[in-house]
Amino acid sequence: MVAAPKAAKILRYRRDPLAFIGDLKIPGADGPELFRKIWAGFQTEMFSKAAPCLVDLSKGRRPQWRGFWLERTKGASKDTDVACLLLWLLMFTECPLLIELGADKQEQAMETHKAIQQILHLNLWLARYFKPTKDRIVCTRTQSTCQFIATQETAAHGSRPNVTVCNELSHVSSVQFMETMMDNATKMPGNFAIIATNAGTRNTWQWNWRETYHQSKRWWFQKVIQIAPWLDRDDIKEAELRNSTSRFLRLWHGVWSSGGGDALDAEDIGAAIRLRGPMLPEQILGANPRWYFTAAIDAGVRHDHAALIVLGVQPGIDRVRLARCQSWAPGPDGRVDLSLLKRAVIKAHADFNLVACNFDPNQMEWMAQELETEIGLFMNPIPFTGPNCNQMARDLLTAFRGRQIDLYPDEQLVADLKSLTIVERKWGHKLEAPSSEETGHADRAIALAIDLPQALHLSRMEPPEKALAEPMRLRA
């Protein structure tokens, strides 16, 4: 049985949130540490400003600040710090509180939930007073509750939260969801709000919120632009190499991007445009080393576009060339005429003798079976699993940043590439793009990303041709 702190220390914790937080064991870079031994200046600054607000909330009084805007670089302890604030409130309030924490997706909402559970695991005397469940954490001592909600759920218009936390605001896709959360906060005169976020994109609703709260005298605004001192500098150098410049500056130096996608830099896209136009079948005759071609299809669902990309490589030459790029918009019925796509694949195979055609099996399994039967083309299913999405994102960045890809000036492909964003998931990274009726969801760029892993694989292989005859299969 873990001994609880003595009564005098508990009384001190009740009066002084900073003392409580400083004595918590938290996960450190080299194992569990007392927080006060490792916290950075920007953390103590925030905790010192927050402590009087927490005491006011615990006594049912209106806090001196309406809310906190916490804008920090990646890895700068937003979730752990917010978790510590919430733990003190849940443990030492004199009347039951309702805390609502909302984020874009359930996995983001649960990051603070996980941080709380980690702290409880390291502070077992405290854990005995808490009951974590799937979507909430309840303090059995005070009957206060912290509820975790995400945009996939409905933010209740009738809720009456005492504390509102909007987590990872720059990643939230639904402004209506966050508006509902903040409207619920507004109707509670003593509500205290925390908005925690990385830097995002200018000229968005998140940027507008930032400017509003930055200028407000009722909100305490913190912007941390330095890299957290506990992060390994060699790891940061690797992050700089694998990210676009705008994404690196946004995540690790707090620079809000100018807009559009942040997966690729415009400079890298521009440097790739070296060709005059698509490849012609006669251009590949007699080439030494010979050319090999792969294709990829991004066939959208209803009210979306479809695209076909063909890439050419010469084994032993670590470069990829765009040979053909086509896309189709939906017709009046909102559907793409897939017979046009099928004929385009047949023609591409006739022109380039494709090694394989890569496709998402969730979109066009039936057409793949027809093409294999009718023309003997190997159709390679690439399910959008975590490992495959991570490889697509990594190879796209590698090809453009390493100047390993040659494009011709296809206006729509360039626009699609510029619109791509890269998001982090627990299994790695994923490419995403906005969707519109006019341009689809960056179909040409997504098809290129689907095709690149296999094209790069072939380009790095040396003959014999026997080795080239077996296409690389990505992990299902």
N, C-alpha and C positions, 0 to 999 in steps of 0.2 A: 504494500500500500504506500503510495507516494504521499509524504507529509505535505499538508497545505501550509502556506505562509502563516506566520503568527498573526494574531488579531490586530496588533498594532500596524503591521505591514499592510494587511487588508484594508484597514482604515485609511492608511496613507494612499493606497491605490485608489480608493473611492474618492478621495479629495484631489488627487493629482494624477490625471491620465498619463502624463509624461513619465512618471515613475513606474506606473504599471507597464507601459509599452517598453520602456527601457529594460525592464527585468524579464521580459519575455524571451524565451529561447526561440530562435528562428533558423531556418535553413541558411547557412552561409556558404561561401565559395569552397571552404575546406571543412564542412561539417557544421553541426549546430553550434550557434554562438549566442551569447546574450546580446540583444539588439543594441544596447547602449555602447557596446564595445566596437561595433562595426558600422553604425549608421553614418551616413554622409551628412554634410552641412545642409543640403537642400531638404533632407528628411527631418532633421531636428527643427528646421525653420517651420516646416509645415505642421509638425506635431505641436510645436509651441503655440502656433496660431490657432490650431484646432482645439487644444485642451479647454480653454474657457467655453467654447461653443458646446463641447461634449458635456461639461458640467451643467450648463444652462439647460440643455436638452434633458438631462437626467432628472432635473428638478421641475420639468414642465414649463420652463421659461423660454421666451423667444431668444434665440442666440444672437450674439452681436453681429455676426455675418450672416447674410442670407444664404450664401453658398460658397463653395470652393471650386475653382477651375484648376485642375491639376494636369498640366501639359508637360509630358516628359518624353525623353528618348526611350528607345526600345531597351528593355531589360533594366529600367531604372526603378523597379520595385513598386509600381503603381498598385498591383493587386495585393501584395503583402502589406503595404502601408495602409491601404483602405481596410483590409481585413483586421488590422490591429485597432483601428478606430472603431470599427463595428463591434469587435469583441468587447471593448471597454463599455460601450453603450449597452450592449445586451446584458452584460454582467452586473453593471452598477447603477442602472436606472432605478429611480424610485417608483416608477409606474410603468406598466407594460408598454412597449413601443412596437410599432410596425415599421420595419425597414424594407423598402423595395429596391432591388438591384436589377436593372434591365440592360441587355446587350443585344447585339444583332442576331447571334445564333446561340443555341443552347450551350455549345462548347465554350463560347466566349463568356457567357453569363456564369458558367461553372468555374471559371478560372479563380475568381475570388472565393467561391465555395471551397475549392481545393486548397487555396492558401489558408483559409480558416482551419480546415481539417488538419493541415500540416502543422500549424501552430498548436492546435489542441493535442496532437500526437506528441509533440515535444514538451508540452506543459500539462502533464497528466492531472495535476491538482486542479487545473482549470477545466479539463475535459469532462470531469464528473458532473459539471453543471450544465452540459450541453447535449442536445439530442439532434444530430444531423440526420436529415432524410434526403430523398432524391432532389427536391427542389426548394428546400428551406432548412434553416438551422434555428432551433428553439433553445432558449436558455430556460431550463426548468426552475431556476432560482427566481427569476423575475417574470416568467411567462412572456418575455419579449421574443419577437420572431423576425428573422431576416428571410425574405422570400426572393427567389431568383427566377426571373422571367425573361423570355426572349421574343424576338419579333415573330417567330412562328406561332406564338401564343397571342391571345388577346389581352392587351393591357386594360384592366378593368377601370371604366370611367368612374365607378362609384367608390374606389378604394380611398382610404384616408391615411396615407403614410406620414409618419413623423420624420422619416429620413428617406431621401430619394437619391439613388446612385445611378447615374448614366455612365456605363462602362464602355471603354473603347469607342467613343463617339465617332471618330473619324471613319470607322468601319461599318457603322450602322446604315443599312440600306433604306429603312423606312422612317422618314421624318414624322409621319403620323404617329407611329409608335412612341417616339420620344416626346412628341408634343403632348400626347395623352399622359405620359408619365409626369411631365413638368406641369401640366394643367392640374393633375391630382395634387401635386406639391403646392401649387399656388393657392388652392382653396383651403389649405391648412396653414393658418397664420404663423404657427411656430415651426413649420417645416424647415429642415436644413438639407440642402442639396449638394451633392458632390458630382462633378463631371470630370471624368478621368479619360485621357486620350493621348495618343501620339499626334504628331503633326499630320495633317491631311492635305486636301487639295483646296486651293483658293477658288473663290467664286462658286461655292457650294453652300448648302444650308448650314453645314457644320461650320464653315468659315464665318458665315453671318452670325451664328450663335457666338462664336469665339469673340468676334469684334464687339458684340453687344455686352458680353460679360466682362471683357477686358476694360471697357470704358465705364462700367458700372462701379459706383463707389460702395455698393452694397455687397459686392462679391470680392473675395480675395483671390487674386490671380497669380498662379505660379507657372513659370515657363523654365524648364530645365533643358539646356541645349548641349551640355557636356555629356560625354559617354560615361556611364556609371563606373565608378572607380574599381569595382570588384570584377569587371569584365576583363578577359584576357585580351591584350592588345594584338596578339597574333591572330586571334579569332576575328577581331574587328577588321584586320587587314584582309583576311580571307573573305569576309562579308563584302568589303569594298570591291573585290575582284569579281564576285559572282552576281552583284547587283548592278542595275543601271545607276548612273550617277545621281539622277533625281531621286530614285528610291533610296539609295544609300544616304543621301543628305537628309531626306525626310525622316527616315527611321532613326538614324544614329546621330544626327545633328539638329533635329527639330526644325528643318526648313520646309515650310509648306510649299508644295509643288504648284506650278502655274496652271495646271489643268491637264485633262486628257489622261492617257495611260502612262503608267510609270514602269512598265516592264522593260521597255527598250528606250534608249535615248534616240532622239531625232537624228543626232550626228551619226550614230551607228547604222541607223536605217539608211540615211543618205549615202553613207560610204559603201553600202552593199549594192547600190544601183550602178552597175558597170556595163550592163548589156543593152543592146539596142532594142531587142524584141525577143519573142519566143523562139525556141530552137525549131529548126526544120529537120525532117527525117534525113534529108540528103547531107546535112552537116555532120552526121555521125558516121558516115560510111568511111571506112579505111582509117579511122582514128586509132592512134597508138599512144598509150594504152586505150583499149576500146571503152565505150561508154556503157554504163548500166543505169537503168531508170526504175524508180519506184514512184508510186502514186498514192494519194490519200484522198478520201472523200469525207467531207463534213456535210451530212444530209440533215437539215433541220426538220423539225416537226412542223405541225400546222402553223401557218402565219410566220414561217421563218424561211431563210434562204438555204441554198445548197451550193457547195463549191467542190471543185476538183483541182488538185495540185499535182503536177508531175515534176520530179526532181531528178537531175542527172548527176552522176559521179563517175570519175575514173579512178579505179582502185590504185592505192599507193599515192594518190594526190589528195591531200586532206582539204578538199574544197567541195562545195555543193553548188550546183547551178540550177536556177529555176528554168525549167524547160517549157512549161505551159501552166496557165492559170485561168480558170473559168469559174463563173458562178451564175446562178439562176435565181430569179426572184419569184415569189409565189404569184399565181394567176388570180383572176377575179374571185375564185372560190377559196382563196387563202392557202392553196396548196401548190407546191412545186411539182411541175410535170416531170416525174422521175424517169419517164421514158427518154427525155432529153439527156438526163444525166447518164443513163445506161448507155446510150449511143455514144456519148462523149468518152466513156471509159473504153468501149470497144474500139473506137478510133485511136485513142491514146495507145492501146495495146498493139494495134496494127502499126502505128507509126514508130513506137519506141521499144517494142518487145519487152514489156514491163516485167521486172523480176517479181513484183508483188504489188497488190493494191491494198492499202491499210484502211480500215474503217471501224467505226464504233458499232459493235454488234447490237446495241440497243436501238439503232436507227434503221438499219437496212439489211438485216440478216437474210431476208427472202431474196433480195436482189443479188447479194453475194453468192448465194447458191446457184442462181440462174447464170451468173457470169462464169463461175467455175465450170458449170456443165456445158455451156454453149461455146466458150472460147478457150477453156483450159487455163484461165488466169488464176494464179494463186491469190486468194482473198484472205488477208491476214487480219483477224479480229483484234482490235486494240481496245479492250474495255477501259473505261475511265476510272480505274482503281487508283488508290492513293499513290502507289509506286509508279504507275504509268504517268499520272498527271505530274508528279514530281520530276520524272525524267524528261517529259516534254518541256516543262518550264526551264529546267537546267540546260537542255540542249539548245533551246531557242536562244537563251542568253549567251551561251558559249559560242554559238555560230556567229551571232551578230557582233558581240564584243571582241571576238577573236578574228573578225574579218574573214570568216571561213565560208561565206555564202555570197553568191552573185545573183542579183535580181535584174530584171528589166523594169522599166518605169510603168508598172501597172498601178494606176491611180487609186483604185479601190483597195488593192492589197496594201499599199503604203498607208492608206487611211486606217485600215483594219489593224495593221501593226502598231500604229501610233495610239490606237484606242485601248490596247491590251493593258490590263493591270495584273499584278502578281500578288496573290494573297497567301498568307502563311497558314498552314494547317498543322495538326499535331504530327502528321506523317511526312510533312515536307511543304512543297509549294504547288500552287495551282494557278493556271492562267484563266483570267476571266475578262469579259468584255461587255460593254453596254449593248442593249438590243434595241433596234428600231425597225419600223416597217420598211423604211427606205433602204437601209443597208444591212439588215439582218443583225447577227450577233458576231460580227467580225469573222464570218465563215471562211474567208480565204486565209486569214491568218491562223485560224484554228486548224484548218486542213494542213497548212504548212507545218504547224507544230506537231501534228499527228505523224507526218511523213519524215520529219527531220531525224528522229533517233535511228531509223533504219538506214536512211541515206548516209548519215555520218558513219554508221557501222560499216557500210560497204566501202565508203571512201577510204577508210583506214586499213582495209584488208589488202593484202598482197595477193596476186595470182598464186596458185593456179585457179582457173575458172571453176574448178570443181567446188572450191570453197564458197564461191559466189552464188552457186546455184541454190544453196539453202538459205532462204531469207531468215533474218533474225526475228525471233518471236519475243515480243515484250511479255512481261509477267502478267498473268491474268489475276 
